[in-house]
Amino acid sequence: MPESQPRGPHSHGAEGREDTRAPGEGHGGGLLLCGARLPDGRLVDVRLAGGRIEAVGTVGSLGVRPGGARLDLSGYLLLPAPAEPHAHCESALTSDAGGPVGQERADVLRRTTEAALLQLGHGATALRAHARIGGVQGLGGLEAALGAQRVLRGLADLSVVAVPRLLTGAAGADGLAMLRDAMKMGASVVGGCPDADPDPGGYVETVLEVAAEHGCPVDLHTDGDDPARLARLAAMAGGLRPGVTIGPCAGLSRLPGDAATRVARQLAAAGVNVVCLPQGGCGAVERRGSAPVRLLRAAGVRVAAGGGALRDPANPVGRGDPLEAAFLLASQAGLRPREAYDAVAGSARAVLGLPRVRVEAGFPAELLAVRGDGLAGVLSLAYSRVVVHRGRVVARTSAVREYCDWPVPAAQAPGLPHQQGPS
């Protein structure tokens, strides 16, 4: 059964497993990771310094720098850290509320921080949080997300997407003004849900204009069940840099094969990324499902995978675990374990505009160590984890499994002399 001793100012006691220490604790002279296994089977030592991988060598070949720390990773697989490209932190952890969910800034700040720490404990050292603006909440949710960004600094990188409700018609003027205010406040991505606007094409056009003004990325929610609408989006998005991401696009799976293939090729030609949500999406039940990952990849679309809803009304049992998303891509979408893990790590980081990570000298020290021998095994079942952000251990999860043969008093279980199984 999982065991842990949460410590430090950011320990996540509600989960009982994450140990998120203050950044840099015990790592003043760098950190030496010893005896880790790489996916290709090699056993290595990895020395980290200055937020980057300084050296990778055979076991025993590297020493600890003066003032540095040593961490034994024998029995662990060392991987580039995952990233979460589609988080809804403001509504996270509300499935058991039993009534209206508080939208006061303090409540949203707490939920956003707790949700990000939960995902950090699973390995996601970078997250993109979608914050709705407009309506009665105004800019309060965005302010809370930006507050969480400050709280998490040094533990995880949190970027914030401003998601306006309406951008066309009479109500659109207010939405546009609020979107521009959100970008001035510190949102780094322009988002939105064009499917919910009376004029989806006009909505996308406005979003792209604001993004071009600020030189920032775009991240749009769409079901993707309208080929003409997606074709128009691709045509408009083609020239925007740094780029456009859409998701969860589960509706693409409901299109005829030839129509879906044609749209996928249009998205690829425009350089549009797709974020799928294998764990169930973030909308109504009738919109659940996942995008056709293999079809999109075959067309040349960069596909990343995110978690979406996290224990909110859309998914009351969301885990916020990138390895679960990769497991589902391998078990249900037919990706190889390496491809599935890339969707939550390398491709997810690329969607977020973050530098590539490899376990080689010179690359960012954004790493996840998982107890296990190989990638297929850790995607199947992996509890014990060590998370490294900017060269420092920021979270640990420890699990112990015991198989026992204990006598059970006859008065409690008549006819059952023993109880067997994991504790």
N, C-alpha and C positions, 0 to 999 in steps of 0.2 A: 504494500500500500504506500502511497506517496507520503514522504516525510520531509519536513523542512523546518528550519529555524529562521523565520523572517527577521532580518536585522536592518538597521540603517534608516535614514530619514525617508526613504521611498519604498520601504518594504510593503508588499501588497498582502496584508493579512487576510483579506476576505477570501482569497484563493487558497491561502495556506501553503503555497509552494514557491512563489517567486521571492527571490532575495536580491533586491535591487539596491546596491550600495552607492554611497556617494562617489561620483566620478573621481578616478585617480587614486582611490584608496589603496595604498601599498604598491603603487606602480610608478613611483617617482623616477626610477631609472629604467623604465621600460618593463616589458613582461616577456618571459620565455615560456612558450607552450611546449611541453615535452611529451614525446611519444605518441603524437596524434597520428591517426590513419587518414590518408587522403582517398578520395573515391577510386583512384587508380590502384590502390592497394599499398602504396608506399607508406612506411612509418617514418615520421619526420619530427624534428624540432623546428619551431617557428619563433623567431624573435621579433617583437614589436617595439617600436619606438617612434615618438612624435606623431602618433596617430596612423602610422603606416607599417607595413610589413618590411622589416629591415633585412631579414635573411631567412632562408629556408635551407635546412641541411639534414643530413642523416642523424639518427638518434645518437645523442652524446657528442655531436660535433660542435654545438654552439654553447657558449657560456652565458651566465647572467651578468648583465652590466652592473657596475657599482650602484647600489641603491635600488636595484630592480627586484622583481619578484619572479618566482618560478611556479608554474601550475602544471601538475601532472595530468595529462590527458590520455593516459593509457586506457584503451578500451573505448575511446571516443572517435567518431568520424568528424573531421574538420571540414567545414563548408563555408562558402561565402554566405553572409547573413541574408535572410529574406528581407523583403520590404512589403508593406501593405499599401497597395495603390488605390484602395476604394473603401475607406472607413467612414462610418456614420456614428461618430463618437457622441454627438449631442443627444441622440436617442438611445444610446447603448445602455444596457443594464436596467431597463425599465419594464421588462416583461412581468415582473411581480409587483408592480406598483399598486395594483388594485384600485385605481382611480386616475384622475387627471395627473399628468406628469408635470412636475414643476419646471417652468422655463425661466426662472430667475437666474441671473448670471452666475451666482454661486453654485446653484444646482448643476447647471450645464458645465461649468468649469470642473466641478468634482467628477461628473460622469465622464467627461472627455479625458481627464487625467487618468482616472481609474481604467478606462477602456484602453488607453494607450499603454499603460503599464502592463495590463494583462497581455496585450499583444507583444510587447517588448519581452516579457517573460518567456513567450513562445519562440522568440528569435527575431522579430521584426524591429530592426534598428532605425527604420525610416517609415513614416506613415504619411498618407495624404488624407486629410479629414475634410469632408464636405459639410459646410455650414450654411444652412438656409438663411436667407435674409428677406426682409419684407414681412407683411402682415402685422399681427399684434406684437410679434417678437422684434420687429425692426432689425437692428444691427446687434442685438444682445447676444445671440448665439455666436456670431462672428467674434465679438469682443471676448467671449468666454474661450473660444478656440484659440485665439491669439494669446490669451492668458495662460492656457495650458501649454502652448508652445514655449513660453518663457519658463514655466515651471519645469518642463522636461529637458531644458537645455543642458547638454552634457550627458544625458541619458539616452535620448533618442531624438532624431530629426523629425519634426512635425511640420508639414506644410499645410496651408489652409486654402480651401477652394470656396469662393463666394458663389452661392447658388441662389440667384433671384427667382421669384415666383413667376412674374409676368414681365415681358419686355415690349409688348406690342399693344396697340389700341390705347384707349384713354388711360388705363391703369399702368400701361407700360412706361410712361414718362417718369412716374414715381420710382418704378423698379430700376430704370436706367440710372436715375440720379443716385439711388441707394447703392447700386453696383459700383459706380464710380467712387462713391465715398468709401466703400469697402476696400477698393484697391488702394486708396490713399492711406487707409488705416493699417494696411500690412498684409492683406490677402495676396498670395503669390500666384494664384491660378484663377481664371475666370471659368465658372461652371454654369450649370443650368439643366433644365429639363424641358427641352423644346416640345416634347409630346404633350405637355400639359398647357401649352399656350395656344390660343385660338389661331395663331399664325406661326406654325413651327419654323417655316423657312425664314420669316422675318426675325424670329427669335434668334436663330443661328447666325444670321447676318449681323445682328446687333452685337452678339457675344464676340464674334470674330473681330468686329471693329474695335471694341473696347480692348480686347487682347492685343491687337496690333498697336493701339495707342500706348500700351504699357509694356510691350515686348515680352509678354508672358504666355504660358501655355493655356490650352483650353481643355476642359474635361466635362463632357456632356453625358447626362443620363438619357438613354433611349432604349426602348424595347427592341427596336430594329426590325419590326414586322412590316414596314412599308418600304419596298425597294426604291420607289421613286424618291421618297424623302431622303433615304440614305445616299442615293446617287447625287442628289442636289447638294447634300452636306459634303460629300467627297469633292465635288467640283468647287465648292466655295472654300474648302479647307486646304486645298492643295498648295497654295502659296504661303500659308502662314508658318512662320518660324517663331518659336521653337517647336510648335507642333500641336496636334489635336489628338485627344483620346476620347473614345466613346465606350459605353458599357451600360448595362451588362449584356445587351444584344441577344437575349434569349429568344426573341422573336425570329431571329435568323434561322433557328432550327425548325421553325414551323413553315418556312417558305419551301416551295418546290426546289429541288436540287439545282436546276439550271439557273433559277433566279438568284438563289443564295450564292452560287459560284460567281455569277456576273457581278453582284454587289461586292463580294470579297475582293475581286480583282480591281474594282474601282477604288475601294478603300486602300488597297496595297499601293496602287499607282499614286494616290494622293498622300501616302505616308501616314495614314490615320492608324493609330494604335487601337486595339480592342482589349478591354479588361473584362474577363468573364468572372462569374461568381459561382464556382462549383458547389458551394455549401448551401445554396438555396436562394440567392438573390437578396434584394432589399425592397421588394414591392409586394403587391397583392399576390395572393396564391395563384390566380390565373396567369400571372406573368412569371411564375417560377420556371426554373430550368436553367440550362447553361447554353452559351453560344456554341456553335459547331466548331470546336477548336481545331480539329484536324483539317476541316475544309478551309478555314481561315489561314492556317499555317501553310497549307499547300499552295494557296494563292499568293503567299508572300507577306501576309499581314503579321506584324509583331503582336503576339498575344501574351498578355500577362494575366495573372489570376489574383483575385482579392477575396476578402471575407465578406464585405458588405455588412448586413445586419448582424448585430452582436447582442443577443438576449434582449431584443426589443419586440414589439408586437409583430414585426415582419418575420422574425425568426427567434422564438423564445429560447432556443437551445444553441445559439451560435457560440462557437468556441474561440474565434479570433486566432486560430492556429494556422499559419501558412502551410505547415506540413500536412494538415488535414486537407487543405485545398489541393496540394500536390498529390496526395494519396488518391483523391477522387479523380483527378485528371488521369492518373495512371490506371486506376481500377475501372473507371466508367468511360472515359474518353479515349482510352487506348493509347495514351502516350507512353513512351519508355520512361522509366524512373528519372533518367537524366533530363529528358525534355520537360517532364512534369515539374521537377525541382527548379529548372531554369525559369519556368513561368512565374514562380513566386520569388525568385531571387534575381538572376541576371536581367530578365526581361522586365520584371517589376521595377528594378532600379533604373533601367533605361527609360521606361515610361515616366518616371519621376525626374528624369534629367540628371540622375546621379552617376558618378563615374563607375566604370566597371570594376568588379572585384574578382581577383583570382588569388589563390594561395601561392603567391610568388612575390619575390622581393620587389618593392616599389609600389605595390598596390595598396589601397586603403585597408586599414585593419578593421574591417567590418565582417565579423566572423560568427559562426554558430558551430559549437561542438555538441554532438549528439551521441549518447552512448549507443554503440552498435558497430557492426563490422562493415556494412555496405549500405548503399543508398536505398535499395529496395527494402532492406530490413528496417531502416530508421523511418521510412515512410509508412511502413506497416504498423509499427508500434514503437514510440520513442517518448519516454517521459523525462529522463535525466538530460539536462541541457545546460550549457554555459554560453552566455551571450557576450560578445565583445563589440564595443562601440568606440571608435576612435582610439583603438589600442588598449582599452581598459575594460575589465570585466564589470558589466553593469547589471547582470541578472544571472541567477543560478536556480535551477530546479533539480532537486534530488528525489529519486524514487527508489524504494526498496520493495522487492517482491519476495515473499516467503511461501513455501509450500510446507504445510504442517499436517500432522496426524495426531489430533488432540482428542482425548476421551470426552464424551459429552454425557453429563449426568442423565441417567435413565428417566428421571422425573421430568426433564426438559424435552427429551426427544425419545420417547418410548419406541423401541424397536430399531433405533439407529445407534449402533455402538460407537461409531466414529464419524467425525466431520472432516472432509478433505477439501482442499482447494486453496486458492490464493487468499492471503489475508489483506 
